[in-house]
Amino acid sequence: MYIGVDCGTQSTKVVVVDVERGGILAEASCPHRLDEGENGRREQAPAEWLAALKGAFFAALERAGVLASDVRGIGVSGQQHGMVALDADGAPVYPAKLWCDTETNAQNIDLVARLGGEAGCLDKLGLVLQTGYTASKLAWLREQHPNAYRRIDSLLLPHDYLNYWLTGERVTEAGDASGTGYFDTRNRCWQLDVFVEIAPELDPAKVLPRVLEAHESAGFVRPAVARELGLSDQVVVSSGGGDNMLGAIGTGNITPGLITLSLGTSGTVCAYSATPVECDSAMVANFCSSTGGWLPLICTMNVTSATTRVRELFGLDLPAFSEKVSSAPIGAEGVTVLPFFNGERVPMLPDVSADFLGLTSLNTTQANLCRGVVEGATFGLRYGLELLGDITAGASQIRLIGGGANSPVWRQMVADITGTQVICPEITDAAALGAALQAAWCDQRANGVTLETLCERLVHLDAQSLADPRPDRVAAYQPIYARYCAALEQRHGGA
């Protein structure tokens, strides 16, 4: 029995997996509170993650009808880029600034310039720093809260922090570390020169966690936590990883030829590569995978976060919202939505706001606005997919995950807008499943068990979710997408 944990922006999810029988026994989640403020501030208290993990853990075990003492291993997935700065006692010196926090845009612009622009970033890191990466958060804390900054004894990511709570070990792995902005993604090691540029007063040998190989153990659950959770002795905790990396594992995207696309709070598009990649666009992140390879990725910041705002604005529940989307025609009768409520990372527009364009007295209806925001979020993901170029060209299938993947209307829209077959895993929270698979791999690798074998056994696709692109709709979307790109270009030029 293995446990997979996914600490996301809105909640922490836990799945219980029986590897021998090839089944997912149960899942549960508990919510978090998000603190939002002016200038793009978005933070969370790490203590909320711990409370949610415990609540979801016990609920999932109860639903599965198994005992905690039956668990052999735990894997942890976490939202990427979050800064968890701890003092010498292991307490946060400041709330965790999240991936979607854009308050540090000025610091990011400054860091990119100091590292030699996009070319300098690529040379040193294998990617270009973006607002939202951990690097600008650390620079911001140094500038805005020097007393808290001086107390830093460890600098972790959200999944690192949960592993630290479980094991007492301060470790990370290359996939999640790729998103810090001070990690060399090609050589899979800390880029100390860049870190010193960001935080000259901190000793990287002391504050940065040790980097594990993807298959390595972070340690065993420490006795106090084992007693609290009812676990037996010697429960292994795998290296874990970022939610995108573990989500790729949970969709079976560990070899070339597949695309994982997430319709979550944010949106991501990624594909596996056996070697580091060099892309034409600075918006493509050459991240490492949590399997020993690479996972080139783009991330948009406004997907279900954007659709939820419009849905709640009209007081609609999910079925009613879906009905509104379905009732409007392709292109929403001329309504174009740039749904950048949180600023945007792809394209790089961290300071922009949302736009609803083309509104007239005839087309300003709930149905068109609902469809327009879903189309806008999906167009943003197609835009990112095209940036990946040859990495995704000719891919046979998109594995769709995230909360939005539960919508048949949205699944068909993704297929029609991308022109690619879409299917969902049976568990759309693939990051938690991927974490459990990685834990089993870590625990059983010495016995010859491979990650490929585990994925074949446990990544089950939902045949009822299959959506093939319809040629008439694919054709209809071409001018609508062109309209979106023109609006985007105009907005980008005026940003």
ABEGO torsion letter per residue (X at the ends): XBBBBBBBAABBBBBBBBAAAGBBABBBBBBBBBBBBBGGBBBBBAAAAAAAAAAAAAAAAAAAGBBAAABABBBBBBBBGBBBBBBAAGBBABBBBBAABAAAAAAAAAAAAAAGEAAAAAAAAGBBBBBGBAAAAAAAAAAABAAAAAABABBBBAAAAAAAAAAGBBBBBAAAAAAAGABBAAAGBBBAAAAAAABAABBAAAABBBBBBAABBAEBBBAAAAAAAGBBBGBBBBAEEBAAAAAAAAAGBABBGBBBBBBBABBBBBBBBABBBBBABAABBBBBBAAGBBBBBBBBABBAAAAAAAAAAAGBBAAAAAAAAAABBBGGGGBBBBBBAAEBAOBBBAABBBBBBGBBAAABBAAAAAAAAAAAAAAAAAAAAAAAEAAABGBABBBBBEAAAABAAAAAAAAAAAGBBBBBBABABAAAAAAAAAAAAAAAAAAGBBAAAAAAAABBBBAAABBBBBAAAAAAAAAAAAAAAAAAAAAAAAX
